[in-house]
Each structure stands twice: as structure tokens, then as C-alpha cells.
């Protein structure tokens, strides 16, 4: 039976052990054949992962004392949010060091993490658009502790303290400690899969 996604000839193959025949083979037209990593192949596998969509907000440290009328704040849509420790509670997310939000995230002591519901694609789109002031384009937020913008009407949100920043390639990994939590209405989460938004149940 022909696999619906055969290997392309442009991808060389690496030898792996054939579990059926007990021999090591190379160059076979198998979709699960190990291949050297390239950017296109890595992106293909990365997009097949299903991730919950979150919006992260932050305020840069000491911007009020610098004489600015408004704190220097930023927000972005994240698909890398995850729990990394239960005891003590620790969560993490990544942000792109080449985007404008990095200037704020690099200096933030606290962040807000907001889990989005399936019907909140507008929030994901607004905070995922570069060059737009999301706090002007998206009205459903309020000012929280430390001047942090907090989205309203979301299934859950966390006020967190930044514990560690780990530079890794073109991203910075942030590990944060939740200080306060709020739980909203339960429902289907907004997911990210194959480069677009999806839901856990068919619409």
C-alpha cells in the first residue's frame, strides 16, 4: 500500500534499523525514515503539534520613573505556553527576540498569561499582528497590579513573576512563577495547529 506522503527525492535518508526484517537499510522510500534536519522539515513537524493559544502581556521595568505618560507595555500571542513544574508552580513561554515586543519582555519583571477560549480568535489575531497597538485595537482588558494589562473574559489568567530568562537561538525562554490566578467560564480552548487556529471540537 502506497503511503499518501512519500519522501521527496531532495531529502537524503539516514540508515535506521528495519524493525520488520531486523536489518539496517538506507535510502528506502519510507515516510518515517530519519533525515538530516532542514528548516522546512523542522517547520513541518512543528506545525503538526497542537498547542493551546495564550496571550502574554508585559510592562517594561521602570518606564514610569523615566517620565513617560504611559508605561511601556506589550502583548503577543503565544503558542509555546506550558507548565514546567507543579511544586513549586512554574510556567514557561517563548518570545521572538527579533520582534518589537522583545524590548519590553527583556525588561519585564511581571507578565500576565491569558488562556483563550475557542471563540476568542479576535484576541489571538490582534495580539499576533506586528505593528499594531493591541491595547488600542482590543478593548477587553483592564489595568492590573504593577500596571500590567490583564485581558478580561478569558477562561483563565495568571499574574506571574519572571524567574529565569534563557536565550535559545532566535527565542528567549521565560520561566515564571504564578503569583495570582483567576479562573473564568469553562469551555473549549483555542488551539493552534498547522499554522492556524482550531478548536477541540468541530465547529
MDAnalysis code that builds the backbone (N, CA, C; Angstrom):
import MDAnalysis as mda
import numpy as np

u = mda.Universe.empty(609, n_residues=203, atom_resindex=np.repeat(np.arange(203), 3), trajectory=True)
u.add_TopologyAttr("name", ["N", "CA", "C"] * 203)
u.add_TopologyAttr("resid", np.arange(1, 204))
u.add_TopologyAttr("resname", ["UNK", "UNK", "UNK", "UNK", "UNK", "UNK", "UNK", "UNK", "UNK", "UNK", "UNK", "UNK", "UNK", "UNK", "UNK", "UNK", "UNK", "UNK", "UNK", "UNK", "UNK", "UNK", "UNK", "UNK", "UNK", "UNK", "UNK", "UNK", "UNK", "UNK", "UNK", "UNK", "UNK", "UNK", "UNK", "UNK", "UNK", "UNK", "UNK", "UNK", "UNK", "UNK", "UNK", "UNK", "UNK", "UNK", "UNK", "UNK", "UNK", "UNK", "UNK", "UNK", "UNK", "UNK", "UNK", "UNK", "UNK", "UNK", "UNK", "UNK", "UNK", "UNK", "UNK", "UNK", "UNK", "UNK", "UNK", "UNK", "UNK", "UNK", "UNK", "UNK", "UNK", "UNK", "UNK", "UNK", "UNK", "UNK", "UNK", "UNK", "UNK", "UNK", "UNK", "UNK", "UNK", "UNK", "UNK", "UNK", "UNK", "UNK", "UNK", "UNK", "UNK", "UNK", "UNK", "UNK", "UNK", "UNK", "UNK", "UNK", "UNK", "UNK", "UNK", "UNK", "UNK", "UNK", "UNK", "UNK", "UNK", "UNK", "UNK", "UNK", "UNK", "UNK", "UNK", "UNK", "UNK", "UNK", "UNK", "UNK", "UNK", "UNK", "UNK", "UNK", "UNK", "UNK", "UNK", "UNK", "UNK", "UNK", "UNK", "UNK", "UNK", "UNK", "UNK", "UNK", "UNK", "UNK", "UNK", "UNK", "UNK", "UNK", "UNK", "UNK", "UNK", "UNK", "UNK", "UNK", "UNK", "UNK", "UNK", "UNK", "UNK", "UNK", "UNK", "UNK", "UNK", "UNK", "UNK", "UNK", "UNK", "UNK", "UNK", "UNK", "UNK", "UNK", "UNK", "UNK", "UNK", "UNK", "UNK", "UNK", "UNK", "UNK", "UNK", "UNK", "UNK", "UNK", "UNK", "UNK", "UNK", "UNK", "UNK", "UNK", "UNK", "UNK", "UNK", "UNK", "UNK", "UNK", "UNK", "UNK", "UNK", "UNK", "UNK", "UNK", "UNK", "UNK", "UNK", "UNK", "UNK", "UNK", "UNK"])
u.atoms.positions = np.array([
    [0.849, -1.190, 0.000],
    [0.000, 0.000, 0.000],
    [0.886, 1.240, 0.000],
    [0.649, 2.143, -0.946],
    [1.460, 3.342, -1.074],
    [1.091, 4.355, 0.008],
    [2.107, 4.860, 0.724],
    [1.843, 5.880, 1.738],
    [1.440, 7.171, 1.055],
    [0.446, 7.898, 1.571],
    [-0.029, 9.104, 0.891],
    [0.983, 10.237, 0.842],
    [2.042, 10.193, 1.672],
    [3.043, 11.260, 1.666],
    [4.428, 10.649, 1.500],
    [4.789, 10.254, 0.266],
    [6.103, 9.631, 0.074],
    [7.219, 10.641, 0.255],
    [8.414, 10.128, 0.516],
    [9.578, 11.005, 0.650],
    [9.873, 11.693, -0.663],
    [10.322, 12.933, -0.569],
    [10.776, 13.627, -1.760],
    [12.234, 13.269, -2.000],
    [12.612, 13.241, -3.262],
    [13.974, 12.837, -3.593],
    [15.008, 13.829, -3.074],
    [14.583, 15.066, -2.799],
    [15.535, 16.083, -2.354],
    [16.026, 15.854, -0.938],
    [15.363, 14.971, -0.192],
    [15.762, 14.709, 1.183],
    [16.577, 13.419, 1.254],
    [17.862, 13.509, 1.579],
    [18.631, 12.273, 1.774],
    [18.136, 11.537, 3.005],
    [18.394, 10.263, 3.067],
    [17.934, 9.461, 4.189],
    [19.104, 8.955, 4.994],
    [18.842, 8.673, 6.250],
    [19.841, 8.113, 7.138],
    [19.469, 6.670, 7.436],
    [20.456, 5.799, 7.645],
    [20.129, 4.404, 7.930],
    [19.453, 4.248, 9.277],
    [18.409, 3.435, 9.329],
    [17.758, 3.061, 10.574],
    [17.516, 1.572, 10.544],
    [17.259, 1.012, 11.681],
    [17.066, -0.427, 11.751],
    [15.644, -0.767, 11.324],
    [15.528, -1.662, 10.389],
    [14.234, -2.106, 9.907],
    [13.647, -3.064, 10.934],
    [12.598, -2.661, 11.627],
    [12.036, -3.469, 12.705],
    [11.370, -4.731, 12.182],
    [10.937, -4.701, 10.924],
    [10.280, -5.889, 10.376],
    [11.292, -6.968, 10.003],
    [12.364, -6.546, 9.315],
    [13.305, -7.543, 8.816],
    [14.526, -7.720, 9.673],
    [14.721, -6.841, 10.683],
    [15.869, -6.967, 11.551],
    [17.173, -6.573, 10.898],
    [17.120, -5.795, 9.826],
    [18.331, -5.362, 9.148],
    [18.344, -3.853, 9.080],
    [19.532, -3.323, 8.848],
    [19.675, -1.879, 8.712],
    [19.650, -1.523, 7.243],
    [18.792, -0.550, 6.900],
    [18.645, -0.162, 5.500],
    [18.830, 1.336, 5.370],
    [19.171, 1.767, 4.177],
    [19.315, 3.188, 3.904],
    [18.700, 3.490, 2.546],
    [18.113, 4.664, 2.428],
    [17.627, 5.112, 1.139],
    [16.278, 4.550, 0.739],
    [15.590, 3.838, 1.595],
    [14.278, 3.308, 1.240],
    [13.255, 4.423, 1.230],
    [12.235, 4.297, 0.377],
    [11.187, 5.302, 0.266],
    [10.178, 5.084, 1.380],
    [10.570, 5.483, 2.606],
    [9.699, 5.320, 3.766],
    [9.446, 6.678, 4.384],
    [8.190, 6.949, 4.717],
    [7.861, 8.259, 5.254],
    [8.420, 8.469, 6.659],
    [8.734, 7.396, 7.368],
    [9.266, 7.557, 8.719],
    [10.781, 7.454, 8.753],
    [11.413, 7.527, 7.579],
    [12.874, 7.448, 7.506],
    [13.494, 8.679, 8.152],
    [14.514, 8.492, 8.980],
    [15.221, 9.618, 9.572],
    [15.997, 10.367, 8.499],
    [15.955, 11.713, 8.573],
    [16.623, 12.534, 7.573],
    [17.357, 13.671, 8.266],
    [18.370, 14.215, 7.644],
    [19.033, 15.384, 8.233],
    [18.037, 16.530, 8.385],
    [18.222, 17.309, 9.447],
    [17.298, 18.399, 9.739],
    [17.535, 19.566, 8.779],
    [16.455, 20.065, 8.183],
    [16.499, 21.345, 7.495],
    [15.307, 22.161, 7.979],
    [15.297, 23.457, 7.664],
    [14.278, 24.348, 8.220],
    [12.875, 23.966, 7.785],
    [12.713, 23.585, 6.522],
    [11.386, 23.236, 6.021],
    [10.837, 22.002, 6.728],
    [11.681, 21.007, 6.900],
    [11.246, 19.777, 7.558],
    [10.934, 20.032, 9.028],
    [11.763, 20.835, 9.682],
    [11.518, 21.171, 11.085],
    [10.197, 21.911, 11.248],
    [9.919, 22.869, 10.352],
    [8.666, 23.610, 10.414],
    [7.458, 22.701, 10.188],
    [7.611, 21.733, 9.296],
    [6.515, 20.788, 9.034],
    [6.152, 20.022, 10.292],
    [7.146, 19.506, 10.984],
    [6.874, 18.747, 12.204],
    [6.373, 19.650, 13.319],
    [6.910, 20.859, 13.401],
    [6.498, 21.793, 14.449],
    [5.028, 22.175, 14.294],
    [4.585, 22.363, 13.064],
    [3.197, 22.768, 12.822],
    [2.204, 21.634, 13.061],
    [2.690, 20.416, 13.120],
    [1.791, 19.300, 13.392],
    [1.471, 19.164, 14.879],
    [2.205, 19.875, 15.707],
    [1.936, 19.862, 17.142],
    [0.724, 20.740, 17.443],
    [-0.154, 20.251, 18.299],
    [-1.309, 21.031, 18.729],
    [-0.945, 21.767, 20.017],
    [-1.190, 23.074, 20.052],
    [-0.848, 23.880, 21.224],
    [-2.017, 24.767, 21.602],
    [-2.179, 25.002, 22.900],
    [-3.185, 25.943, 23.356],
    [-2.675, 27.366, 23.137],
    [-3.578, 28.240, 22.723],
    [-3.207, 29.616, 22.430],
    [-3.365, 30.473, 23.693],
    [-2.371, 31.272, 23.964],
    [-2.400, 32.188, 25.104],
    [-1.933, 33.562, 24.649],
    [-2.342, 34.580, 25.373],
    [-1.833, 35.932, 25.151],
    [-1.009, 36.318, 26.371],
    [0.207, 36.770, 26.120],
    [1.106, 37.209, 27.183],
    [1.206, 38.729, 27.127],
    [1.040, 39.374, 28.269],
    [1.195, 40.830, 28.358],
    [2.308, 41.159, 29.344],
    [2.926, 42.305, 29.141],
    [4.059, 42.681, 29.994],
    [4.216, 44.192, 30.021],
    [4.880, 44.681, 31.055],
    [5.240, 46.085, 31.185],
    [6.737, 46.151, 31.472],
    [7.437, 47.008, 30.760],
    [8.875, 47.148, 30.974],
    [9.159, 47.797, 32.318],
    [10.171, 47.352, 32.985],
    [10.546, 47.849, 34.312],
    [11.002, 49.308, 34.246],
    [10.543, 50.103, 35.225],
    [10.999, 51.484, 35.442],
    [10.593, 52.463, 34.342],
    [9.606, 52.141, 33.514],
    [9.225, 53.097, 32.471],
    [8.448, 54.273, 33.038],
    [7.734, 54.088, 34.152],
    [7.020, 55.216, 34.754],
    [8.001, 56.247, 35.316],
    [9.070, 55.768, 35.932],
    [10.044, 56.695, 36.515],
    [10.851, 57.411, 35.445],
    [10.760, 56.946, 34.182],
    [11.507, 57.590, 33.100],
    [10.766, 58.796, 32.533],
    [9.602, 59.126, 33.109],
    [8.875, 60.318, 32.688],
    [7.854, 60.067, 31.593],
    [7.603, 58.811, 31.250],
    [6.606, 58.505, 30.225],
    [5.205, 58.647, 30.800],
    [4.277, 59.142, 29.987],
    [2.897, 59.297, 30.447],
    [2.231, 57.945, 30.668],
    [2.575, 56.988, 29.823],
    [2.036, 55.641, 29.941],
    [3.189, 54.651, 30.080],
    [2.981, 53.553, 30.812],
    [4.046, 52.547, 30.910],
    [4.301, 51.907, 29.552],
    [5.527, 51.513, 29.317],
    [5.894, 50.841, 28.073],
    [5.432, 49.382, 28.178],
    [4.370, 49.058, 27.471],
    [3.765, 47.737, 27.592],
    [3.736, 47.036, 26.250],
    [3.528, 45.743, 26.300],
    [3.475, 44.934, 25.081],
    [2.636, 43.698, 25.347],
    [2.165, 43.101, 24.275],
    [1.432, 41.846, 24.375],
    [1.598, 41.071, 23.082],
    [1.580, 39.765, 23.180],
    [1.719, 38.949, 21.976],
    [1.012, 37.620, 22.169],
    [0.675, 37.002, 21.059],
    [0.030, 35.690, 21.075],
    [1.091, 34.604, 21.129],
    [0.967, 33.716, 22.100],
    [1.960, 32.666, 22.308],
    [1.331, 31.291, 22.120],
    [2.054, 30.416, 21.451],
    [1.626, 29.015, 21.336],
    [2.619, 28.086, 22.016],
    [3.519, 28.685, 22.820],
    [4.556, 27.897, 23.499],
    [4.325, 27.792, 24.993],
    [3.164, 28.273, 25.467],
    [2.914, 28.255, 26.916],
    [2.759, 26.833, 27.423],
    [3.403, 26.538, 28.549],
    [3.284, 25.213, 29.152],
    [3.635, 25.283, 30.633],
    [3.206, 24.277, 31.371],
    [3.587, 24.133, 32.777],
    [4.892, 23.349, 32.842],
    [5.862, 23.859, 33.577],
    [7.145, 23.165, 33.682],
    [7.380, 22.577, 35.068],
    [6.616, 23.042, 36.069],
    [6.743, 22.491, 37.412],
    [5.431, 22.695, 38.153],
    [5.070, 21.689, 38.948],
    [3.858, 21.775, 39.767],
    [4.194, 22.208, 41.185],
    [5.281, 21.690, 41.744],
    [5.723, 22.040, 43.094],
    [7.202, 22.407, 43.036],
    [7.527, 23.687, 43.050],
    [6.628, 24.847, 43.103],
    [6.031, 25.135, 41.730],
    [4.923, 25.886, 41.680],
    [4.322, 26.199, 40.382],
    [5.264, 27.037, 39.514],
    [5.489, 26.551, 38.293],
    [6.295, 27.293, 37.329],
    [5.700, 27.058, 35.935],
    [5.641, 28.126, 35.163],
    [5.161, 28.024, 33.787],
    [6.220, 28.619, 32.873],
    [6.067, 28.400, 31.578],
    [7.045, 28.943, 30.637],
    [6.386, 29.311, 29.319],
    [7.062, 30.172, 28.591],
    [6.686, 30.526, 27.229],
    [7.921, 31.098, 26.554],
    [7.861, 31.243, 25.242],
    [8.969, 31.805, 24.478],
    [8.506, 33.041, 23.725],
    [9.426, 33.968, 23.492],
    [9.130, 35.087, 22.607],
    [10.294, 35.301, 21.643],
    [9.950, 35.819, 20.480],
    [10.909, 36.030, 19.398],
    [11.746, 37.268, 19.706],
    [13.049, 37.118, 19.749],
    [13.933, 38.231, 20.096],
    [14.033, 39.276, 18.989],
    [13.508, 38.968, 17.797],
    [13.598, 39.908, 16.677],
    [12.354, 40.778, 16.543],
    [11.336, 40.566, 17.370],
    [10.095, 41.318, 17.261],
    [10.099, 42.508, 18.222],
    [9.235, 43.513, 17.977],
    [9.215, 44.696, 18.851],
    [8.885, 44.389, 20.308],
    [8.120, 43.330, 20.582],
    [7.754, 43.033, 21.967],
    [8.966, 42.644, 22.800],
    [10.042, 42.237, 22.152],
    [11.225, 41.791, 22.898],
    [11.801, 42.902, 23.761],
    [11.712, 44.155, 23.302],
    [12.262, 45.270, 24.081],
    [11.560, 45.409, 25.424],
    [10.264, 45.073, 25.462],
    [9.515, 45.115, 26.719],
    [9.733, 43.840, 27.520],
    [9.621, 42.686, 26.855],
    [9.774, 41.410, 27.565],
    [11.156, 41.264, 28.178],
    [12.165, 41.824, 27.547],
    [13.529, 41.743, 28.086],
    [13.643, 42.455, 29.433],
    [12.767, 43.436, 29.685],
    [12.859, 44.257, 30.896],
    [11.720, 44.009, 31.873],
    [10.826, 43.117, 31.548],
    [9.641, 42.906, 32.384],
    [9.974, 42.075, 33.625],
    [9.468, 42.513, 34.759],
    [9.591, 41.739, 35.991],
    [8.362, 40.850, 36.203],
    [7.227, 41.270, 35.637],
    [5.981, 40.522, 35.776],
    [5.306, 40.400, 34.416],
    [4.548, 39.336, 34.225],
    [3.807, 39.118, 32.983],
    [2.415, 38.600, 33.322],
    [1.494, 38.851, 32.427],
    [0.172, 38.253, 32.516],
    [0.036, 37.196, 31.439],
    [-0.457, 36.031, 31.801],
    [-0.686, 34.951, 30.840],
    [-2.181, 34.677, 30.801],
    [-2.762, 34.715, 29.604],
    [-4.202, 34.590, 29.432],
    [-4.511, 33.429, 28.489],
    [-5.214, 32.434, 28.975],
    [-5.633, 31.301, 28.153],
    [-6.887, 31.700, 27.386],
    [-6.909, 31.456, 26.087],
    [-8.007, 31.912, 25.252],
    [-9.030, 30.807, 25.006],
    [-10.286, 31.227, 24.851],
    [-11.371, 30.307, 24.533],
    [-11.500, 30.171, 23.019],
    [-12.245, 29.161, 22.602],
    [-12.379, 28.863, 21.184],
    [-12.967, 30.021, 20.385],
    [-13.774, 30.866, 21.030],
    [-14.410, 31.975, 20.320],
    [-13.621, 33.283, 20.427],
    [-12.377, 33.208, 20.878],
    [-11.576, 34.419, 21.054],
    [-10.460, 34.530, 20.014],
    [-10.791, 34.168, 18.794],
    [-9.817, 34.280, 17.706],
    [-9.448, 35.739, 17.438],
    [-10.362, 36.666, 17.741],
    [-10.055, 38.090, 17.534],
    [-8.884, 38.506, 18.410],
    [-8.899, 38.100, 19.668],
    [-7.794, 38.442, 20.570],
    [-6.489, 37.852, 20.061],
    [-6.540, 36.601, 19.628],
    [-5.329, 35.952, 19.115],
    [-4.802, 36.684, 17.888],
    [-5.704, 37.120, 17.017],
    [-5.284, 37.810, 15.800],
    [-4.701, 39.177, 16.099],
    [-5.357, 39.929, 16.986],
    [-4.878, 41.279, 17.312],
    [-3.503, 41.226, 17.963],
    [-3.341, 40.358, 18.955],
    [-2.060, 40.285, 19.650],
    [-1.003, 39.537, 18.839],
    [-1.420, 38.926, 17.751],
    [-0.470, 38.243, 16.876],
    [-0.049, 39.073, 15.683],
    [-0.526, 40.323, 15.595],
    [-0.212, 41.186, 14.460],
    [0.905, 42.154, 14.827],
    [1.976, 42.119, 14.090],
    [3.118, 43.001, 14.337],
    [2.787, 44.403, 13.825],
    [3.173, 45.414, 14.584],
    [2.980, 46.789, 14.160],
    [1.666, 47.398, 14.588],
    [0.862, 46.667, 15.342],
    [-0.428, 47.159, 15.831],
    [-0.348, 47.303, 17.347],
    [-0.916, 48.413, 17.870],
    [-1.027, 48.553, 19.320],
    [-2.216, 47.702, 19.762],
    [-1.976, 46.528, 20.336],
    [-3.092, 45.640, 20.643],
    [-4.021, 46.193, 21.710],
    [-3.504, 47.057, 22.569],
    [-4.327, 47.586, 23.654],
    [-5.262, 48.695, 23.167],
    [-4.973, 49.231, 21.986],
    [-5.900, 50.160, 21.348],
    [-6.891, 49.404, 20.467],
    [-6.434, 48.308, 19.858],
    [-7.287, 47.563, 18.929],
    [-8.208, 46.574, 19.630],
    [-7.838, 46.151, 20.832],
    [-8.632, 45.156, 21.558],
    [-9.092, 45.771, 22.873],
    [-10.398, 45.997, 23.063],
    [-10.867, 46.773, 24.216],
    [-11.060, 45.991, 25.511],
    [-10.998, 44.662, 25.453],
    [-11.397, 43.875, 26.620],
    [-10.205, 43.575, 27.524],
    [-9.751, 44.613, 28.211],
    [-8.653, 44.447, 29.157],
    [-8.768, 45.535, 30.226],
    [-8.054, 45.316, 31.314],
    [-8.049, 46.260, 32.422],
    [-6.641, 46.350, 32.976],
    [-6.373, 47.421, 33.700],
    [-5.058, 47.578, 34.309],
    [-5.021, 46.808, 35.622],
    [-4.002, 45.966, 35.774],
    [-3.873, 45.149, 36.973],
    [-2.692, 45.571, 37.827],
    [-2.304, 44.741, 38.768],
    [-1.139, 45.037, 39.610],
    [0.108, 45.294, 38.766],
    [0.967, 46.170, 39.280],
    [2.219, 46.549, 38.613],
    [1.976, 47.259, 37.285],
    [0.728, 47.742, 37.045],
    [0.400, 48.379, 35.778],
    [0.265, 47.409, 34.631],
    [0.147, 46.134, 34.951],
    [0.112, 45.087, 33.929],
    [-1.261, 45.025, 33.266],
    [-1.335, 45.058, 31.937],
    [-2.624, 44.897, 31.260],
    [-3.110, 43.445, 31.395],
    [-4.350, 43.281, 31.828],
    [-4.928, 41.954, 32.006],
    [-6.192, 41.844, 31.168],
    [-6.248, 40.826, 30.305],
    [-7.414, 40.603, 29.471],
    [-8.581, 40.127, 30.336],
    [-9.790, 40.528, 29.952],
    [-10.988, 40.109, 30.667],
    [-11.776, 39.105, 29.822],
    [-12.633, 38.327, 30.500],
    [-13.493, 37.382, 29.799],
    [-12.786, 36.173, 29.238],
    [-11.628, 35.836, 29.775],
    [-10.875, 34.671, 29.299],
    [-11.089, 33.488, 30.246],
    [-10.883, 32.262, 29.774],
    [-11.071, 31.098, 30.647],
    [-10.158, 31.067, 31.860],
    [-8.986, 31.671, 31.734],
    [-8.061, 31.695, 32.863],
    [-6.949, 32.693, 32.623],
    [-6.459, 33.279, 33.701],
    [-5.327, 34.181, 33.580],
    [-4.440, 34.061, 34.809],
    [-3.163, 34.353, 34.599],
    [-2.166, 34.238, 35.649],
    [-1.351, 35.524, 35.717],
    [-1.164, 35.999, 36.895],
    [-0.202, 37.082, 37.142],
    [1.079, 36.409, 37.619],
    [2.160, 36.604, 36.882],
    [3.382, 35.841, 37.144],
    [4.583, 36.762, 37.339],
    [5.531, 36.271, 38.098],
    [6.830, 36.933, 38.266],
    [7.866, 36.189, 37.440],
    [8.631, 36.925, 36.656],
    [9.671, 36.304, 35.833],
    [10.790, 35.781, 36.736],
    [11.100, 34.505, 36.603],
    [12.134, 33.872, 37.423],
    [13.430, 33.697, 36.649],
    [13.323, 33.231, 35.412],
    [14.521, 32.998, 34.588],
    [14.234, 33.399, 33.147],
    [15.265, 33.871, 32.468],
    [15.250, 34.053, 31.028],
    [16.407, 33.241, 30.455],
    [16.112, 32.448, 29.445],
    [17.144, 31.597, 28.851],
    [17.205, 31.891, 27.355],
    [18.253, 32.571, 26.871],
    [18.396, 32.780, 25.429],
    [18.598, 31.443, 24.728],
    [17.858, 31.225, 23.650],
    [17.990, 29.983, 22.895],
    [17.674, 30.255, 21.431],
    [18.715, 30.392, 20.616],
    [18.527, 30.678, 19.204],
    [17.865, 32.033, 19.008],
    [16.806, 32.064, 18.184],
    [16.110, 33.325, 17.931],
    [14.983, 33.569, 18.929],
    [14.916, 32.766, 19.982],
    [13.883, 32.889, 21.005],
    [14.523, 33.105, 22.380],
    [13.718, 33.661, 23.272],
    [14.080, 33.685, 24.695],
    [13.029, 32.890, 25.446],
    [13.481, 31.918, 26.208],
    [12.598, 31.108, 27.035],
    [12.432, 31.791, 28.383],
    [11.187, 32.035, 28.770],
    [10.885, 32.659, 30.057],
    [10.269, 31.617, 30.984],
    [10.815, 31.501, 32.170],
    [10.217, 30.679, 33.219],
    [9.686, 31.622, 34.283],
    [8.417, 31.452, 34.629],
    [7.757, 32.415, 35.507],
    [7.020, 31.705, 36.636],
    [6.901, 32.424, 37.739],
    [6.211, 31.921, 38.926],
    [4.830, 32.573, 39.036],
    [3.735, 31.810, 38.979],
    [2.410, 32.401, 39.174],
    [2.265, 32.957, 40.588],
    [1.809, 34.206, 40.679],
    [1.570, 34.849, 41.970],
    [0.089, 34.932, 42.304],
    [-0.748, 35.028, 41.282],
    [-2.198, 35.119, 41.465],
    [-2.875, 34.554, 40.237],
    [-4.036, 33.937, 40.457],
    [-4.757, 33.248, 39.385],
    [-6.217, 33.670, 39.373],
    [-6.837, 33.600, 38.213],
    [-8.289, 33.732, 38.129],
    [-8.794, 32.733, 37.091],
    [-9.919, 32.102, 37.413],
    [-10.500, 31.083, 36.544],
    [-11.837, 31.591, 36.038],
    [-12.007, 31.619, 34.722],
    [-13.248, 32.078, 34.122],
    [-14.167, 30.921, 33.777],
    [-15.053, 31.165, 32.835],
    [-16.021, 30.151, 32.417],
    [-15.310, 29.025, 31.682],
    [-15.644, 27.801, 32.037],
    [-15.042, 26.639, 31.393],
    [-15.611, 26.484, 29.987],
    [-14.820, 25.961, 29.079],
    [-15.256, 25.770, 27.697],
    [-14.105, 25.284, 26.842],
    [-14.360, 25.118, 25.562],
    [-13.324, 24.654, 24.660],
    [-12.217, 25.690, 24.531],
    [-10.960, 25.258, 24.539],
    [-9.848, 26.199, 24.382],
    [-9.613, 26.519, 22.911],
    [-8.945, 27.635, 22.673],
    [-8.478, 27.956, 21.336],
    [-7.141, 27.266, 21.127],
    [-7.037, 26.536, 20.036],
    [-5.830, 25.754, 19.751],
    [-5.130, 26.289, 18.510],
    [-3.876, 25.923, 18.371],
    [-3.095, 26.283, 17.189],
    [-2.573, 24.992, 16.564],
    [-2.876, 24.800, 15.274],
    [-2.469, 23.572, 14.594],
    [-2.274, 23.864, 13.118],
    [-1.139, 23.436, 12.583],
    [-0.819, 23.615, 11.161],
    [-0.910, 25.079, 10.729],
    [-0.443, 25.969, 11.613],
    [-0.346, 27.367, 11.250],
    [-1.634, 28.167, 11.355],
    [-2.697, 27.572, 11.884],
    [-3.947, 28.311, 12.010],
    [-4.653, 27.916, 13.300],
    [-5.720, 28.632, 13.611],
    [-6.467, 28.365, 14.834],
    [-7.453, 27.219, 14.631],
    [-7.676, 26.466, 15.696],
    [-8.572, 25.325, 15.645],
    [-9.229, 25.187, 17.012],
    [-10.221, 24.312, 17.097],
    [-10.885, 24.044, 18.365],
    [-10.826, 22.558, 18.654],
    [-11.083, 22.223, 19.920],
    [-11.013, 20.825, 20.331],
    [-12.184, 20.028, 19.754],
    [-13.295, 20.676, 19.478],
    [-14.463, 20.010, 18.911],
    [-14.821, 20.683, 17.592],
    [-15.360, 19.925, 16.615],
    [-15.711, 20.513, 15.331],
    [-16.718, 21.634, 15.481],
    [-16.548, 22.695, 14.695],
    [-17.486, 23.809, 14.747],
    [-18.744, 23.493, 13.932],
])
